[in-house]
Amino acid sequence: MAQALSLYGAGRLGQTLAKLWQQHACFEIEQLLTRSCDSAQQACDFIGIDQSRGQADIKQLKAAKVWLLACPDSELENAVENLAQESLVQAGTIVFHCSGAISSEVLAPLKQLGAVCASIHPVHSFAEPALSLQQFSGSHCACEGDSQALDQLIPAFQVIGGQTFSIEPQHKLLYHAGSVMACNYMVGLLQASLDTYQLAGIESEQALKMLAPLLQGTLDNVLKQGPAQALTGPIARGDAKLVAQQLSQLKQASPQLGQVYQVLGQQCLALSQQTGLSSQAQQQLTKALDL
């Protein structure tokens, strides 16, 4: 029989995980709390549970054996305080959250009440729950916290396809920053690329069509060969003149885009040192990127 789990917050991550656990008979979603009755009903409908299990008033909840705090990071401390004040956590209760940047130490007040606490962060973009249901399997999940909690939670993530690994609590900010740069900042970088194309008179729709095979090929090369071997273009070739010309024109057209080009160019220059680029070429590129 599936163990009962309650959700404090049921946004895109919470809905996705709850639905997957329901489908795999891992956890039975006992109750969930959201900000409004409408959002509670929508979450219940998506997960596939009776709408009576969704609440917008914490006073309507009862103590649970397992709590997933699926609220935004900024609300975690408040969620912990609310669970404690409403006596919704008892000795032996498992409480965990899925923040990438915040450790399980934020749950310390609940440990004083006898709870066992953990944090498991899936390296996955929960932009669209319906799509995440199909794509979650294979996602890596960073785990830390009390062994008593992890002993039950790790198998729950593994059964839905999570690839679990351990992370030290004090390293979570750096770990999450790496994920942010690879995922969120990539989106910002692509927008910078589209803005630059637009300066050249190429509309976004056409630019996206052009970029699709280039992006896919680049990603494949990075994953297969590593970043250094996948690096191509003027910096990899040591073409300092072209880099200086592009940076100068871009700064004139858009100082912000010029700054993006400059900073990422310096990152690529550091990477090119692994590929045998001559010291003379490196010096010339350093000068070109200092414009």
C-alpha positions in Angstrom: 0.0 0.0 0.0 1.3 3.4 -1.0 2.4 5.7 1.8 0.4 8.9 2.4 2.1 12.2 1.4 0.9 15.8 1.8 1.9 18.8 -0.2 2.5 22.3 1.2 2.2 24.1 -2.1 1.3 22.5 -5.4 2.9 24.4 -8.2 4.5 22.9 -11.3 7.1 20.8 -9.4 4.7 19.6 -6.8 2.0 18.7 -9.3 4.5 16.8 -11.5 6.1 14.8 -8.7 2.7 14.0 -7.1 1.2 12.8 -10.4 4.3 10.6 -11.0 4.1 9.1 -7.6 0.4 8.5 -7.9 1.0 6.7 -11.2 3.7 4.5 -9.8 1.7 3.8 -6.6 4.6 5.1 -4.6 2.8 7.8 -2.6 -0.9 8.5 -2.2 -1.5 12.2 -2.1 -3.5 12.7 1.1 -3.9 16.5 1.1 -2.5 19.6 -0.5 -2.4 23.3 0.4 -2.4 26.1 -2.1 -3.1 29.8 -2.0 -6.6 29.7 -3.4 -9.5 27.2 -3.8 -9.2 27.5 -7.5 -5.5 26.6 -7.6 -6.2 23.7 -5.1 -8.9 22.3 -7.4 -6.7 22.7 -10.5 -3.9 20.8 -8.7 -6.2 18.0 -7.6 -7.5 17.7 -11.2 -4.0 17.4 -12.6 -2.8 14.9 -10.0 -6.0 12.9 -10.3 -7.3 13.0 -6.8 -10.6 14.1 -5.2 -11.0 17.8 -5.0 -11.8 17.5 -1.3 -8.1 16.8 -0.6 -7.2 20.3 -1.8 -7.3 23.2 0.7 -6.5 26.9 0.7 -6.7 27.1 4.5 -4.0 25.5 6.5 -6.3 25.1 9.5 -8.2 22.5 7.4 -5.1 20.2 7.2 -4.2 17.4 9.6 -0.8 16.1 10.7 0.9 14.0 8.0 3.5 11.2 8.0 5.3 12.8 5.0 5.3 16.4 4.0 6.7 17.8 0.7 7.2 21.6 1.0 6.7 22.4 -2.7 6.4 26.2 -2.2 8.9 28.8 -3.6 12.2 29.1 -1.9 11.3 32.5 -0.4 8.4 30.9 1.4 10.1 27.9 3.0 10.9 29.5 6.3 7.2 30.6 6.6 6.0 27.1 5.7 8.2 25.6 8.4 6.8 28.1 10.9 3.2 27.4 9.9 3.6 23.6 10.1 5.0 24.0 13.6 2.4 26.4 14.8 -0.5 24.2 13.5 1.0 21.1 15.0 1.1 19.3 11.6 4.4 17.6 12.3 5.0 14.9 14.8 7.8 12.6 16.0 9.0 10.6 13.0 7.3 12.7 10.4 9.4 13.0 7.2 9.6 16.6 5.9 11.5 17.5 2.7 11.8 20.2 0.1 13.1 20.3 -3.4 15.1 23.6 -3.4 18.4 23.5 -5.3 19.9 26.5 -3.4 18.6 26.0 0.1 19.7 23.1 2.3 17.6 20.9 4.6 18.9 23.0 7.5 16.0 25.4 6.9 13.8 22.6 8.3 15.7 22.6 11.7 12.7 23.9 13.7 10.7 20.8 12.6 13.6 18.5 13.7 13.2 19.9 17.2 9.6 18.5 17.0 10.9 15.1 16.1 10.7 15.3 12.3 13.4 13.8 10.1 14.3 16.2 7.3 15.9 16.2 3.9 16.2 18.0 0.6 16.1 16.4 -2.8 16.5 18.7 -5.8 15.8 17.4 -9.3 18.0 18.9 -12.0 14.9 19.4 -14.3 13.1 22.3 -15.8 9.5 22.1 -14.6 8.2 24.6 -17.1 5.2 22.5 -18.1 3.9 19.8 -15.8 2.3 17.7 -18.6 5.6 17.7 -20.5 7.6 17.0 -17.3 5.6 13.8 -16.8 7.1 12.5 -20.0 10.6 13.9 -19.5 11.4 13.6 -15.8 12.8 10.0 -16.0 16.6 10.3 -16.2 16.7 13.5 -14.3 19.5 13.7 -11.7 18.5 14.5 -8.2 20.8 16.0 -5.5 20.1 14.6 -2.1 21.1 15.6 1.4 19.7 15.4 4.9 18.8 12.9 7.6 19.5 9.3 6.6 16.1 8.2 8.1 14.3 10.5 5.6 16.6 9.7 2.6 16.2 6.0 3.1 12.5 6.4 2.1 12.8 9.3 -0.2 15.6 8.2 -2.5 13.7 5.0 -3.6 10.6 7.2 -4.2 12.6 9.4 -6.6 14.3 6.4 -8.2 11.0 4.6 -8.9 9.9 7.6 -11.1 13.3 7.6 -13.0 15.3 9.9 -10.8 19.1 9.4 -10.8 20.0 10.3 -7.2 23.4 11.6 -6.0 24.7 13.1 -2.7 25.5 16.8 -2.3 27.0 18.5 0.8 24.6 21.1 2.3 27.2 23.9 2.3 27.8 23.4 -1.5 24.2 23.8 -2.6 24.4 27.5 -3.6 27.4 26.8 -5.9 25.7 23.6 -7.2 22.5 25.5 -8.0 24.4 28.4 -9.6 25.9 25.9 -12.0 22.4 24.6 -12.9 21.1 28.2 -13.3 23.9 29.1 -15.7 23.3 25.9 -17.8 19.5 26.2 -17.9 18.2 29.7 -17.1 21.1 31.7 -18.4 21.1 29.6 -21.6 17.6 31.0 -22.3 18.9 34.5 -21.7 21.9 33.9 -23.9 19.6 32.7 -26.7 17.6 35.8 -26.4 20.8 37.9 -26.6 21.6 36.0 -29.8 18.1 36.7 -31.2 18.5 40.4 -30.3 21.8 40.5 -32.1 20.3 38.8 -35.2 17.6 41.5 -35.1 20.2 44.2 -35.2 21.3 42.5 -38.4 17.8 42.6 -39.9 16.9 39.0 -39.2 13.6 38.4 -37.4 13.4 36.0 -34.5 11.3 33.4 -36.3 13.9 33.0 -39.0 16.7 33.2 -36.5 15.2 30.4 -34.5 15.0 28.2 -37.6 18.6 28.9 -38.3 19.8 28.2 -34.8 17.9 25.0 -34.2 20.4 22.6 -36.0 23.4 24.7 -34.8 22.3 24.5 -31.2 21.5 20.8 -31.3 24.9 20.0 -33.0 26.8 22.1 -30.4 25.1 20.5 -27.5 25.7 17.0 -28.9 29.4 17.9 -29.3 29.7 19.3 -25.8 28.1 16.2 -24.3 30.2 13.8 -26.3 33.6 15.6 -26.4 33.5 18.1 -23.6 33.4 21.9 -23.9 37.0 22.5 -24.9 36.9 20.1 -27.9 33.5 21.4 -28.9 34.6 25.0 -29.0 34.7 26.4 -32.6 34.5 29.9 -34.0 36.9 32.9 -34.1 38.3 32.5 -30.5 39.0 28.8 -31.1 40.8 29.8 -34.3 42.7 32.7 -32.7 41.1 35.3 -35.0 41.6 38.3 -32.7 40.9 40.9 -35.5 37.4 39.5 -36.1 36.7 39.3 -32.4 37.7 43.0 -32.0 35.6 44.1 -34.9 32.5 42.2 -33.7 32.9 43.5 -30.2 33.3 47.1 -31.3 30.3 47.1 -33.6 28.1 45.3 -31.1 29.0 47.7 -28.3 28.1 50.6 -30.6 24.7 49.0 -31.4 23.9 47.7 -27.9 26.3 48.2 -25.0 24.5 45.4 -23.1 24.8 42.9 -25.9 28.4 44.0 -26.3 29.0 43.2 -22.6 27.5 39.7 -23.0 29.8 39.1 -26.0 32.8 40.3 -24.1 32.3 38.3 -20.9 31.4 35.1 -22.7 34.3 35.7 -25.1 36.7 35.8 -22.1 35.2 32.6 -20.8 35.8 30.9 -24.2 39.3 32.3 -24.3 40.1 30.6 -21.0 38.6 27.4 -22.4 40.7 27.7 -25.5 43.9 27.3 -23.5 43.1 23.6 -23.2 43.1 23.2 -27.0 46.7 24.3 -27.7 46.0 27.8 -28.8 49.4 29.6 -29.1 50.4 32.1 -26.4 50.6 34.8 -29.0 47.1 34.2 -30.2 45.9 34.2 -26.6 47.6 37.6 -25.9 46.0 39.1 -29.1 42.6 37.8 -28.1 42.9 39.1 -24.6 43.7 42.5 -26.0 40.8 42.3 -28.4 38.3 41.4 -25.7 39.5 44.3 -23.5 38.0 46.9 -25.8 
